[in-house]
Amino acid sequence: MTEKKRLFSLRAVLGLVALLALGACNQGQEGQQGVEQQPRPLPVKELHRSTVVVQKEYAATLEGVVTVEVRPQVGGTLQEIAVDEGQAVDAGQLLFTIDQRPYREALNAAVAARQSAEAAVALADIDVKKYKPLVENKVVSDIKLLEAEAARRSARAQLAQARAAEEQARIDLGYTHIEAPVSGYIAAIPFRLGSLVRAGQDEALTTLTDVSRVHAYFSLSEVDFVRFKQQFDGATVEEKLVSVPPVTLELADGSLYGENGKLDAVGGQFERTTASVRFRATFPNEHGLLRSGNTGTVRIAWTYSDMITVPQSATMDLQDRVFVFRVNDDNTVARTPVTVAGVSGGEYLISEGLANGDRIVLSGFSRLPDGTPIQPVDPDAKESSAEDAEQQTNQAEGA
């Protein structure tokens, strides 16, 4: 074979190889396009409007129904501290004793002054009785009788003053025994035996809190306050409070308090800095579990009518907006923004963006562009079918 024939044969072989390779490549591309165009099986849910009850939570601070600062009404040194910090006391129970000696002496002096005034009145009565017949018989001038009667009035006034001073001395002596004005728990006691106290001092001897019932204070936003006025019956706020169902309290450890409470007061105005208004709920506290200063979370049941709910897992957050993947009639998907009105468990309450009967993709929508055709899968189908669909979805996403 000549050199020219050999070169021709080599070129023919190379051309044939190139044609075969090109054909195989075209077949691979067509197969790949076929895989990409095949609809992806994804779980789809049809949405329907319904009435939803949502437990909304509000941070609260707790206070006893009565909180009293115990202050001395008279001055002196503390001779007795009859209670300890944190102790439960009953109304009328002795708390502190102030040195009584100066007040006993003051009372004794007041008693003596009152007795002296009584004697002066008695003498004035005698003078009046003495001058009356003398004036009637014109033995003495009637001026004498007038003077005696005036002296008696003065003596009686002094007696009244002495009796008032005695009563005040008795009250001051009583103030040396400081008793609990209400039942409750003793707070910190900053004073010790021998401390000098005085009436009207700035610092209280202690604080006494009645926690047989506790108030939970929390704030509602303007939006929730409008909903409160719209949802509950009554012409006035007070009437609406009566119609609000009992509320619950979550404690700081996450447990639920065993007694329900009742809304019973609303603040008179909104706080400008927070645009919120203060509410108060009252809870029974027979066993003393709750104390003033505790924190908790008040839960109120709000009813949302004609509302669409979607699982939070079926949504996507993007630039402070929430999106779902709505399925069109031709089974293509469209990323759709929605407005969230609230949260109930693991679901969003949607007020705008979706209509009754709309369908959305529940999962597997990552890297899913608008207009992509899918194969809707019933999320309530057999577990095996759901697993198969999930595996196919993962394979498609991996491709």
C-alpha positions as CSV (number, residue, x, y, z in Angstrom):
1,M,0.0,0.0,0.0
2,T,1.3,3.3,-1.0
3,E,1.9,6.2,1.4
4,K,-1.0,8.1,-0.2
5,K,-3.5,5.3,0.4
6,R,-2.3,4.9,4.0
7,L,-3.0,8.6,4.7
8,F,-6.4,8.4,3.2
9,S,-7.4,5.3,5.2
10,L,-6.2,7.0,8.5
11,R,-8.3,10.1,7.7
12,A,-11.3,7.9,7.1
13,V,-10.9,6.2,10.4
14,L,-10.5,9.4,12.3
15,G,-13.6,10.9,10.6
16,L,-15.7,7.8,11.5
17,V,-14.6,8.1,15.2
18,A,-15.5,11.7,15.3
19,L,-19.0,11.0,13.9
20,L,-19.5,8.3,16.5
21,A,-18.4,10.5,19.3
22,L,-20.7,13.4,18.2
23,G,-23.6,11.1,18.0
24,A,-23.0,9.7,21.5
25,C,-22.7,13.3,22.9
26,N,-26.0,14.3,21.3
27,Q,-27.8,11.3,22.7
28,G,-26.4,12.2,26.2
29,Q,-27.6,15.8,25.9
30,E,-31.0,14.7,24.8
31,G,-31.2,12.2,27.7
32,Q,-30.1,14.9,30.2
33,Q,-32.7,17.3,28.9
34,G,-35.3,14.6,29.3
35,V,-34.4,14.2,32.9
36,E,-34.4,17.9,33.6
37,Q,-37.8,18.4,31.9
38,Q,-39.4,15.6,33.9
39,P,-41.7,17.1,36.6
40,R,-40.3,16.8,40.2
41,P,-42.6,15.0,42.7
42,L,-43.2,17.4,45.6
43,P,-45.7,17.3,48.5
44,V,-48.5,19.7,47.9
45,K,-51.3,20.9,50.2
46,E,-54.6,22.6,49.3
47,L,-55.5,25.5,51.6
48,H,-58.9,26.3,53.1
49,R,-60.0,29.2,55.3
50,S,-61.0,28.4,58.9
51,T,-61.4,29.9,62.4
52,V,-58.2,29.7,64.4
53,V,-57.7,30.3,68.2
54,V,-54.2,31.6,68.9
55,Q,-52.6,31.8,72.3
56,K,-50.6,35.0,72.2
57,E,-47.9,35.5,74.8
58,Y,-47.0,38.7,76.7
59,A,-44.1,39.2,79.2
60,A,-45.5,40.1,82.6
61,T,-44.2,41.2,86.0
62,L,-46.0,40.1,89.2
63,E,-47.0,42.1,92.3
64,G,-49.1,41.3,95.3
65,V,-52.5,42.8,95.4
66,V,-51.4,44.9,98.5
67,T,-47.8,46.1,99.0
68,V,-47.3,48.2,102.2
69,E,-44.2,50.0,103.3
70,V,-43.9,49.7,107.1
71,R,-42.7,53.0,108.6
72,P,-42.4,54.2,112.2
73,Q,-45.0,56.7,113.4
74,V,-42.8,57.8,116.3
75,G,-39.1,58.1,116.9
76,G,-36.8,56.1,119.1
77,T,-34.5,53.0,119.3
78,L,-35.6,49.6,118.1
79,Q,-35.9,47.3,121.1
80,E,-37.3,44.3,119.3
81,I,-37.5,42.9,115.8
82,A,-40.1,40.2,116.1
83,V,-40.0,38.8,112.5
84,D,-37.4,37.7,110.0
85,E,-37.0,38.5,106.3
86,G,-39.2,36.4,104.1
87,Q,-41.5,35.3,106.9
88,A,-45.2,35.0,106.4
89,V,-47.2,37.1,108.9
90,D,-50.8,37.6,109.7
91,A,-52.6,41.0,110.0
92,G,-52.1,42.4,113.5
93,Q,-49.0,40.4,114.2
94,L,-46.2,42.3,116.0
95,L,-43.3,43.3,113.8
96,F,-41.2,45.8,115.7
97,T,-41.0,47.5,119.1
98,I,-39.6,50.9,119.7
99,D,-38.4,52.0,123.2
100,Q,-41.6,52.7,125.1
101,R,-40.1,54.5,128.2
102,P,-40.3,58.1,127.0
103,Y,-43.8,57.6,125.7
104,R,-45.0,56.0,129.0
105,E,-43.7,59.0,130.8
106,A,-45.4,61.3,128.4
107,L,-48.7,59.4,128.9
108,N,-48.3,59.7,132.7
109,A,-47.8,63.4,132.4
110,A,-50.8,63.7,130.2
111,V,-52.9,61.8,132.6
112,A,-51.8,64.1,135.5
113,A,-52.6,67.2,133.4
114,R,-56.0,65.9,132.6
115,Q,-56.7,65.2,136.3
116,S,-55.6,68.7,137.2
117,A,-57.9,70.1,134.5
118,E,-60.8,68.1,135.9
119,A,-60.1,69.6,139.4
120,A,-60.1,73.1,137.9
121,V,-63.4,72.5,136.3
122,A,-64.8,71.2,139.7
123,L,-63.6,74.4,141.4
124,A,-65.1,76.5,138.7
125,D,-68.4,74.7,139.2
126,I,-68.3,75.5,142.9
127,D,-67.7,79.2,142.3
128,V,-70.6,79.4,140.0
129,K,-72.9,77.7,142.5
130,K,-71.6,80.0,145.2
131,Y,-72.3,83.2,143.3
132,K,-75.7,82.4,141.9
133,P,-77.7,82.8,145.2
134,L,-75.6,85.8,146.2
135,V,-76.4,87.6,142.9
136,E,-80.1,86.6,143.2
137,N,-80.2,88.1,146.7
138,K,-78.2,91.1,145.4
139,V,-75.5,90.5,148.0
140,V,-72.8,90.8,145.4
141,S,-72.7,92.3,141.9
142,D,-73.7,90.1,139.0
143,I,-70.2,90.7,137.6
144,K,-68.9,88.1,140.0
145,L,-71.2,85.5,138.6
146,L,-70.2,86.3,135.1
147,E,-66.6,86.0,135.9
148,A,-67.2,82.7,137.6
149,E,-69.0,81.3,134.6
150,A,-66.3,82.5,132.2
151,A,-63.6,80.9,134.4
152,R,-65.7,77.6,134.3
153,R,-65.8,77.7,130.5
154,S,-62.0,78.3,130.4
155,A,-61.5,75.4,132.8
156,R,-63.7,73.1,130.7
157,A,-61.7,74.0,127.5
158,Q,-58.5,73.3,129.3
159,L,-59.9,69.9,130.3
160,A,-60.8,69.1,126.7
161,Q,-57.3,70.0,125.7
162,A,-55.8,67.9,128.4
163,R,-57.9,64.9,127.4
164,A,-56.8,65.3,123.8
165,A,-53.2,65.4,124.9
166,E,-53.7,62.3,127.0
167,E,-55.3,60.5,124.0
168,Q,-52.4,61.6,121.7
169,A,-49.9,60.3,124.3
170,R,-51.7,57.0,124.4
171,I,-51.7,56.8,120.6
172,D,-47.9,57.5,120.5
173,L,-47.3,54.8,123.1
174,G,-49.3,52.4,120.9
175,Y,-47.2,53.4,117.9
176,T,-44.2,51.9,119.7
177,H,-45.7,48.5,118.9
178,I,-45.6,48.2,115.1
179,E,-48.0,45.6,113.8
180,A,-48.6,44.1,110.4
181,P,-51.4,46.0,108.6
182,V,-52.2,43.1,106.3
183,S,-51.3,39.5,106.0
184,G,-48.4,38.7,103.7
185,Y,-44.6,38.3,103.4
186,I,-41.8,40.3,105.0
187,A,-39.3,41.8,102.6
188,A,-35.8,43.0,103.5
189,I,-35.2,44.6,107.0
190,P,-32.4,47.2,106.7
191,F,-32.5,48.0,110.4
192,R,-31.1,46.1,113.4
193,L,-31.7,46.1,117.2
194,G,-30.7,49.5,118.7
195,S,-31.1,51.4,115.4
196,L,-32.5,54.9,115.8
197,V,-35.6,55.5,113.8
198,R,-37.8,58.5,113.5
199,A,-41.3,59.4,112.2
200,G,-41.3,60.3,108.5
201,Q,-38.0,58.8,107.7
202,D,-37.3,58.1,104.0
203,E,-36.3,54.4,104.5
204,A,-39.0,52.0,105.5
205,L,-38.5,49.5,108.2
206,T,-39.6,46.8,105.8
207,T,-42.1,46.1,103.1
208,L,-45.1,43.8,103.6
209,T,-46.8,42.2,100.6
210,D,-50.1,40.5,100.5
211,V,-49.8,37.7,97.9
212,S,-53.0,35.8,98.6
213,R,-53.7,37.1,95.1
214,V,-51.2,38.6,92.6
215,H,-51.5,41.1,89.8
216,A,-49.7,40.3,86.5
217,Y,-48.9,43.5,84.6
218,F,-48.2,43.3,80.9
219,S,-48.5,45.5,77.8
220,L,-50.6,45.2,74.6
221,S,-49.5,46.8,71.3
222,E,-51.9,49.2,69.5
223,V,-52.8,46.5,67.0
224,D,-53.7,44.0,69.8
225,F,-55.6,46.7,71.7
226,V,-57.7,47.3,68.6
227,R,-58.3,43.6,68.3
228,F,-59.3,43.5,71.9
229,K,-61.9,46.1,71.4
230,Q,-63.2,44.4,68.2
231,Q,-63.3,40.8,69.5
232,F,-64.9,41.0,72.9
233,D,-68.4,42.1,73.7
234,G,-69.3,45.2,75.6
235,A,-69.8,48.9,75.0
236,T,-67.0,50.0,77.4
237,V,-63.6,48.6,78.2
238,E,-64.8,47.5,81.6
239,E,-67.6,45.5,80.0
240,K,-65.2,44.0,77.5
241,L,-62.9,42.9,80.4
242,V,-65.8,40.9,81.8
243,S,-66.3,39.0,78.6
244,V,-62.7,38.0,78.1
245,P,-62.1,34.3,78.9
246,P,-59.7,33.3,81.7
247,V,-56.1,33.8,80.9
248,T,-53.1,31.5,81.8
249,L,-49.7,32.2,83.2
250,E,-46.4,30.6,82.2
251,L,-43.8,30.7,84.9
252,A,-40.1,31.6,84.5
253,D,-39.2,27.9,84.3
254,G,-41.6,27.3,81.4
255,S,-44.2,25.5,83.4
256,L,-47.8,26.5,83.4
257,Y,-49.3,28.0,86.6
258,G,-52.1,25.8,88.0
259,E,-54.7,28.6,88.4
260,N,-56.3,30.7,85.6
261,G,-56.4,34.5,86.0
262,K,-58.8,37.2,84.9
263,L,-58.2,40.5,83.1
264,D,-59.5,43.2,85.3
265,A,-57.9,46.5,84.5
266,V,-56.5,48.5,81.5
267,G,-54.3,51.6,81.7
268,G,-55.7,55.0,80.9
269,Q,-53.3,55.9,78.1
270,F,-50.6,54.5,75.8
271,E,-46.9,54.8,76.5
272,R,-45.5,57.1,73.8
273,T,-42.1,55.4,73.8
274,T,-43.5,51.9,73.3
275,A,-46.9,52.5,71.7
276,S,-48.4,50.1,74.1
277,V,-51.0,50.1,76.9
278,R,-50.8,48.4,80.2
279,F,-53.1,45.6,81.2
280,R,-53.6,43.8,84.5
281,A,-54.6,40.2,85.2
282,T,-55.2,38.9,88.7
283,F,-54.4,35.3,89.7
284,P,-55.3,33.5,92.9
285,N,-52.3,32.5,95.0
286,E,-53.5,30.4,97.9
287,H,-50.3,28.4,98.3
288,G,-48.0,31.4,98.0
289,L,-46.1,30.1,95.0
290,L,-46.1,33.5,93.3
291,R,-44.2,36.5,94.9
292,S,-43.9,40.1,94.1
293,G,-41.1,40.7,91.7
294,N,-41.6,37.4,89.9
295,T,-41.8,37.4,86.1
296,G,-43.9,35.3,83.8
297,T,-45.8,35.2,80.5
298,V,-49.5,35.8,80.3
299,R,-51.3,33.9,77.5
300,I,-54.5,35.3,76.0
301,A,-56.6,33.4,73.5
302,W,-57.3,35.4,70.3
303,T,-59.8,34.2,67.7
304,Y,-59.0,34.8,64.1
305,S,-61.9,34.2,61.7
306,D,-61.7,33.3,58.0
307,M,-58.0,32.7,58.2
308,I,-55.6,30.6,56.0
309,T,-52.8,28.7,57.9
310,V,-49.6,27.3,56.4
311,P,-46.8,25.4,58.1
312,Q,-43.8,27.5,58.9
313,S,-41.7,24.8,57.3
314,A,-43.5,25.5,54.0
315,T,-42.3,29.2,53.9
316,M,-39.1,30.9,53.0
317,D,-37.8,34.1,54.6
318,L,-36.1,36.5,52.2
319,Q,-35.2,40.2,52.9
320,D,-37.7,40.5,55.8
321,R,-40.5,39.0,53.7
322,V,-42.2,35.6,53.9
323,F,-42.8,33.6,50.7
324,V,-44.5,30.4,49.8
325,F,-44.4,28.4,46.6
326,R,-47.9,28.4,45.2
327,V,-48.8,25.7,42.6
328,N,-50.6,27.0,39.5
329,D,-53.4,25.1,37.6
330,D,-50.8,23.8,35.2
331,N,-48.7,22.4,38.1
332,T,-46.0,25.0,37.7
333,V,-44.8,26.9,40.8
334,A,-44.8,30.6,41.6
335,R,-42.9,32.1,44.5
336,T,-45.6,34.2,46.3
337,P,-45.2,36.8,49.1
338,V,-47.6,36.5,52.0
339,T,-48.6,38.6,55.0
340,V,-48.4,36.9,58.4
341,A,-51.0,38.0,60.9
342,G,-49.9,35.7,63.7
343,V,-48.4,32.4,64.7
344,S,-50.3,29.3,66.0
345,G,-48.0,26.5,67.1
346,G,-45.9,25.7,64.1
347,E,-48.1,27.5,61.6
348,Y,-48.4,31.0,60.2
349,L,-51.7,32.7,60.0
350,I,-51.9,34.3,56.5
351,S,-54.0,37.4,56.0
352,E,-52.9,38.4,52.5
353,G,-51.3,36.6,49.5
354,L,-53.2,33.4,49.4
355,A,-56.9,32.5,48.6
356,N,-59.2,29.7,49.6
357,G,-58.4,26.6,47.5
358,D,-54.8,27.6,46.6
359,R,-52.2,24.9,46.7
360,I,-48.6,25.3,48.0
361,V,-45.5,23.2,48.1
362,L,-44.8,21.8,51.6
363,S,-41.1,20.9,51.2
364,G,-38.3,20.4,48.7
365,F,-38.6,23.8,47.2
366,S,-35.0,24.9,47.6
367,R,-33.5,26.0,44.3
368,L,-36.9,25.9,42.7
369,P,-37.3,28.7,40.1
370,D,-40.6,30.2,39.1
371,G,-42.4,28.4,36.4
372,T,-40.9,25.0,37.2
373,P,-43.3,22.2,36.6
374,I,-43.8,19.7,39.4
375,Q,-45.6,16.5,40.1
376,P,-48.0,17.2,43.1
377,V,-47.8,14.4,45.7
378,D,-50.5,14.0,48.4
379,P,-48.7,14.6,51.8
380,D,-51.2,12.2,53.5
381,A,-50.2,9.3,51.2
382,K,-48.4,6.3,52.4
383,E,-45.1,6.9,54.1
384,S,-43.3,4.8,51.5
385,S,-44.7,7.0,48.7
386,A,-43.6,10.1,50.5
387,E,-40.1,8.7,51.0
388,D,-39.9,7.8,47.3
389,A,-40.9,11.3,46.4
390,E,-38.4,12.8,48.8
391,Q,-35.6,10.6,47.3
392,Q,-36.5,11.6,43.8
393,T,-36.6,15.3,44.9
394,N,-33.1,15.0,46.4
395,Q,-31.8,13.3,43.4
396,A,-33.2,16.0,41.1
397,E,-31.7,18.7,43.3
398,G,-28.4,16.9,43.4
399,A,-28.4,16.8,39.6
